[in-house]
């Protein structure tokens, strides 16, 4: 049995997401998936991993894509959801494209990047390598995915990472923090070298994904017919607002200028001191708020959502229909919001369907 998403539904996805980006939809987007659909075929022997490098090198890209296809076949796509596949090579995989060793950790559920040798910032120089094995691996895998699905599944950009996060793979821990004081000009040089290479990889990988893909998406599945990406800088958690403005904001703003639809991944309370400055970036379209483990739930941050909304930015969060109700009440509208939600079984499905009907998202 094929993935449960009729080809004609893509036209509605394009229309509604386009109107949402334009500010004319008049409702929130609700991306809701439900597990438990009958896939209509036996489950492959190959395990399901979200991280591509978790698979042994002997496993073909086609076999991995087939396993992912089975997983998608077990899902129902409700409201504004669409089938998508995220080829995850680890957050900040550009570090591997620039020479770091990619270290898959299936037991820990993550991927780490290790610099080939310790170098001072002044001795680091980022260069494009067309023969980098991980760049070739990504392209080969993506070609297998787009060849298999032929536009029926939106294949995502991989997680390229934030440029200071990439730099911190080469200057880990406190080393990069000290560099901000000891050699700020070298940090800025490396940041802009990484910026140009980031854009080159973004464009180059998109040439593999297009034109077969219905549009563009990233690791947060917001659909766009123009290039979109969820930008980030987890390193910001450790720096002051003044350092954010000096070392992060200029490059981040330049990236927003070069991507038609740019969101920012605001990850945890430690990034909130940067929110006011972040919202000053005119070409930033929206903010994803992730409270993080141990923090109050998503609906307990009205001051964050009000600030984002007042700046005219869009909002993305993970939660429930009830969370959407609460947050919409807090800011006075559900427009310019995208909720990504899901569940398993008929009870979850019924709750979501009731919410979709109330918001006009059926």
N, C-alpha and C positions, 0 to 999 in steps of 0.2 A: 504494500500500500504506500502511496506517495505521501509526502509531507502534507499535512492538512491545511493548505493555504492555496486557494484557487488563484490562478494567474491574474484574473480580473481584479482581485483585491489590491493588487499593487497600484492600480490607478487611484483608488481611494486613499491609500497611504500617501502617494505623491501629493494628491490634492489637499488632504487635511494637514499634513506636516508643512506643506508649502504655505498654507494659510496661517498656521501657527507661527512660523518664522516671520511672516509678514505682519502679524498682529491682527489678523482679520478673522480668525477661526471662531472666536466668541465662546470658547470653552477650553478646558484643559485637555491635554493629551493623556491618555491612560493606556500604557503599554503593559498588558496583562497576559501572562501565560499560565496554563494549567497542565500539570502532568497527569498521566494515566490514560492517555489515548491509546487505542489498539494500533500498533504500528503495522500490523498485517504481514509481518515476516519475522523469522527467528532472530533473536539477538545475536550479533556477531560475537565470536570468542574473544576478540580484542577488547580489553577494558576501555572504559571511557575516561580520558584525561582531558582537562581543560588546557594544560600546558603541552604544547607540541613536543618540546625536548624531553618529556617524560617517556616518550616512546623510544624503544631501542632503534638504533640506526638501521637495523635490518628490516624494519616495518616500513612499507612503502607509503608515500603520501596518499595514494589512492585508497589504501586500506584504512588509514586514519579518517579520511573524509567519509568513507562508507560507514565507519562507526559513528561519526558525528551525524550523518544523515539518519541513521537509526534513532539516535537520541532525539533529533528534531521531529521525527515521525511519532514520537510518544507524547508530543506537546500539542495543546490547543492554543491558538493565537486569538485572543479576544481584544475587542476594542481597537486600539491603535497599535497593537503588537504585530510584529512581522517576523518571519524566520530569519535568523542571522547567526553567523558563526564567527567567533573571535579567535584567530590564531595567536594564542598567547605564548610568547617566547620569554616572558619575564618582564616586569616593569623596568623600563629603561634599557631595552635591548640594544639601543644604539651603542651602549658601552661595549658590547660584544662586537659590533660592526667596526668599532675603532680599536679593537685589539685585546679587550679583556677576555678572560676565560669564562665561558658560560658554564655554570655549575648547577645542574638540575638536582633538586632535593625532593623526590616524590614523597618521602616519609614526612617531611615538613610542609609539603604542599606549596613550595615556592621555588624560585630560581635566584641564585646569587651570581654576582659578577666580580671577578678578581683581576686586578691589574697584573700584567705579566711581570712587572718589576716596579719597585718603589722609585719614583722620580719626583724631584722637586717641581713645583709648578712652572718655573722658568724653563725647565727641560722638556716639558710636555708640549707636543704639537699634534693637533688632530688633522689627519689626512684621509681623504676618500680612498678606499681600496676596492676596486671592482671585483677582485678575486677573493674577497673575504668569504670564508665558507658559510658563515651564518647568513650573510646577505643572499648567497646563492640558495641556501636551504629555504629561507623565507619565500623567495620568488618561486622556487620549484613547488613548494607546498601550495602557495596561492594559485598557481596555474592549475594544479590538480583540482583545487576547490572550484574555481570558476568554470573549468571544463566539465566538471561533474554536474554542477547545479545550473549552469547556463542562465543565470538571472533569476532563478526561482528562490534563491537564498541570498540575502545580503551578506557578503563576506566583508568582515571588518578590517580596518587598518590594525596592525599589531600595536602593542603598547611601546611606543618609541621612548617615552620618558620625558622628564623635565631636564633642561640643560644643566642646572646645578646638581641635580640628582645624578646625571651621567658623569659630571666632573667628579662627584664624590666617590664614584667607583674607582677612580684613579688616585684620589686623595682622600682616603676613607677616614671616618670618625672625626676626631678633633683636628686632623691635619688641614682640612679645607677651612674649618672655622678659624684656625690660626692664620691661614693664608689671607683671609679677608682683612686682617690687620697688618700682616707682615709684607704681603706683596699684592695689594689690591689691583694694581694695573695688570698683573699677570692673570689674575682670576677673570678680569673683564676681557682680556684678550682671548682666553680659552672659552669663555662663555659665548663670545661672538663667533669664534671658530666653530663651536658646537652648533650655534644657531644656523649658520649657513649649511652645515652638513645635515642638520635636522630637516631643513626644508628640502634639501636635495633628496634625502631618503624618502620623505613624505611624498614628493612628486614622483619619484622613481617607482616606489611600490604601488602608487595609484595607477601608473601606466599598466601594471599587471592586472589590477582589479577592474579597470575600465577598458572598454565600454560595456563589458558583460554584466557588471553589477547594476542593479536597479538605481543605485545612487551611492551615497557615502554614509558610513557610520564608523564608530570607534568602540572602545571597550565599554562605554556606556551607550546602549543602543538607542540613540536618537537618530532618526532618518533625516537625510537632507539630500536634495538634488544637486547641491553645490558642496564643495569640500567642507567638511566639519571635523573638528577634533576636540577631545576633552583634555585640555592642557593641565599641567600640574607642576608643583615644586614642593615635594615633601621636605626638602632641606629647610624650607622656610620656617618649619616648626622650631628651629634652633636659633633663629636670628631675630634681631630687633626690627621694628618698622623702618627705622632709618636705613638699616642695611638692606631691607627688602627694596626700598626705593632706589638705593644705589646699585645693587647687584642683580636684582631680579626683575623689577618692574620695566626698565627700558627694553630688555630683550623680550619679555612677555608681551609688551605692547606691540613690538615689531612683528612678533609672530601673529598676533591678533589681526594686524593690518594685512597680513599675507594670506590669511585663511578666511573664507567667506563667512563661516559660522564657527565661532570659537567659544567654548565653555571653559570654566576653570573648576578643578577638583579641589574644593575647600575641605581639607581632611582633618577634622578634629579641632577642639578648642584652642590648641596652640597656634592655629593659623588665623584665628579671629582678629588679632591685633592688626593684621594686614588687610582686612576686608574693606575699610574705608578707602585706602589707597587703590586697592584692586578695582573697586567700582568706578574709579575715575578714568579707567581705560575705556575710551569711547567705543572702540571696535570690539570690545568683549561683549558677547551676546548674552551670556548667562552664567550662573554659578550652580554647581552641584554641592550641596551641603551634606557632609557625612559626620555626624557627631562623634563616632568612634566608640570602641568598647569601653564600658565603665562610665559612659556619659549618660545624661538624661535622654529619653527617647526623642525621635525626630520631631514630634509635635510640641516639644517643650522648649522650643527656641523661637518664640514669636519675634523677638528683637532682631534676630538674624534674618528671618524671612521678610520682615517689614523693611529692613534696610536695603536688602537686595531689590525688593519690589519698588521701593521709593526711588531707586536709582534707574528704574526703567529696564532692569535686566530680567531675563527669564530665570526660572527656578526648576531644578531637577532634584528629586529625592527618591529614595527607596522607602517603601512603607505600605500602608493599607489604604483602602477607600476611606476608612474612618480618619486616618491621618490627613488625607486630602481635605475632608470636611473641616477638620479643625484648623488646618493651615489656611484654607480659603477664608474661613471666618476671621482668622487673625489679621489677614492683610486686606480683607474686604472684597476679594475676587478670587476665582479659580483660574482666570485667564493667565496666560504666560507661564503656566505650570505644566510640567510633565512628571507624572507619577509612574515609576516602574515598579510593578508588583507581580505577584504570582501566588501559586498554591498548588494543592493536590486534592483531587477528589471532588465529589458533587457539592459538598457543603461550601467549600471555598469558591467553587465556580458560581454557585448561586449568589453568594454575597457580592462577588465581583460583578456579575450580570446586573444585579439590582443597582449597583453604583454606576455602572455604565449607562443604564437607562436614565437615571436621574440627571446625569451630566450630558446626555445627548450624544454618547460616544458608542452607541451600538453599531 
